[in-house]
Amino acid sequence: QVQLVESGGGLVQAGGSLRLSCAASGRTFSYYLMAWFRQAPGKEREFVANIAWNSGDTYYTDSVKGRFTISRDNAKNMVYLQMNSLKPEDTGVYYCVADSVGTRDWGQGTQVTVSS
């Protein structure tokens, strides 16, 4: 099992920046894809971005393209989400996700609040 711990959330004004971190431990050798999801109040959880652990290929949902950057540090088993030009609609709980064959592990989440 993979343990995922997010950090870096907080309160920021619109236009500001935050950097989320995700520390992975456990059977980290088995996962091939890392991602960030978010859930706004009263809404369903949605995909934000992912990164292939080996190749570093990335993919973003349209609403964050050009503003968010996902990256990873293989040696430290860390994944990051740099969020710039934040908007109130980016508010929500952000979750780190690790995909292995047949398994998806979730972190506990970190709250991001963007004030207008």
C-alpha positions in Angstrom: 0.0 0.0 0.0 1.1 3.5 -0.7 0.8 6.3 1.9 0.3 9.8 0.5 0.5 12.9 2.6 -0.4 16.3 1.1 0.8 19.7 2.4 1.0 23.3 1.3 -2.6 24.3 1.2 -3.9 27.5 2.7 -5.7 30.8 2.2 -4.6 33.0 -0.7 -6.0 36.0 -2.5 -7.1 35.7 -6.1 -4.1 36.1 -8.4 -1.8 34.5 -5.8 0.2 31.3 -5.8 0.5 28.1 -3.8 2.7 25.1 -4.1 1.2 21.8 -3.0 3.4 18.8 -2.1 2.7 15.1 -1.8 5.0 12.8 0.0 4.6 9.1 -1.0 5.8 6.1 1.0 5.2 2.4 1.0 5.3 0.4 -2.2 6.3 3.4 -4.3 8.1 1.2 -6.8 4.8 -0.1 -8.1 3.0 3.1 -9.2 3.3 4.5 -12.7 1.1 7.6 -12.6 0.6 10.4 -10.0 -2.2 12.9 -10.1 -4.0 15.7 -8.3 -7.7 15.8 -8.0 -9.8 18.5 -6.2 -13.3 18.7 -4.7 -15.1 22.1 -4.3 -17.9 22.5 -1.8 -21.1 20.9 -3.0 -19.4 19.5 -6.2 -18.0 16.2 -7.3 -14.4 15.4 -7.1 -12.6 16.4 -10.4 -9.3 15.6 -12.1 -6.7 18.5 -12.1 -3.4 17.1 -13.5 -1.3 14.0 -13.8 2.3 13.0 -14.4 3.8 9.7 -15.6 6.3 8.6 -13.0 9.0 7.4 -15.4 8.6 9.6 -18.5 7.4 12.8 -16.8 4.7 13.3 -19.4 2.0 15.5 -18.0 -1.7 16.2 -18.7 -4.0 19.0 -17.4 -7.6 19.7 -17.3 -8.4 22.7 -19.5 -9.3 25.1 -16.6 -5.8 25.0 -15.2 -3.7 24.9 -18.3 -1.1 27.6 -18.3 -1.6 28.3 -14.6 -0.8 25.0 -12.8 2.3 22.9 -13.2 2.7 19.3 -11.9 6.2 17.9 -11.3 7.8 15.1 -9.5 11.1 14.2 -7.7 11.6 10.5 -8.2 14.6 10.3 -5.7 12.5 11.9 -2.9 9.2 10.2 -3.9 7.6 13.6 -4.0 5.0 15.1 -6.3 4.2 18.9 -6.5 1.5 21.1 -7.9 2.6 24.7 -8.5 -0.6 26.8 -8.7 -0.3 30.4 -10.1 -2.9 33.0 -10.9 -5.3 31.4 -8.6 -9.0 32.0 -8.9 -11.9 31.7 -6.4 -13.1 28.7 -8.4 -9.9 26.9 -7.6 -11.1 26.6 -4.0 -11.5 23.1 -2.7 -9.8 20.1 -1.1 -6.9 18.9 -3.2 -6.0 15.2 -3.2 -2.9 13.4 -4.2 -3.4 10.1 -6.1 -1.1 7.3 -7.0 -2.0 4.7 -9.6 -0.6 1.2 -9.7 -1.9 -1.7 -11.7 -5.4 -2.3 -10.5 -5.1 0.1 -7.5 -5.6 3.8 -6.9 -4.5 5.2 -3.6 -5.6 8.6 -2.2 -4.2 11.0 0.3 -6.3 12.8 2.9 -6.3 16.1 1.1 -5.3 19.6 1.8 -7.6 22.6 1.7 -7.0 25.5 -0.7 -9.1 28.6 -0.3 -8.9 31.5 -2.8 -10.5 34.7 -1.7 -11.8 37.3 -4.2 
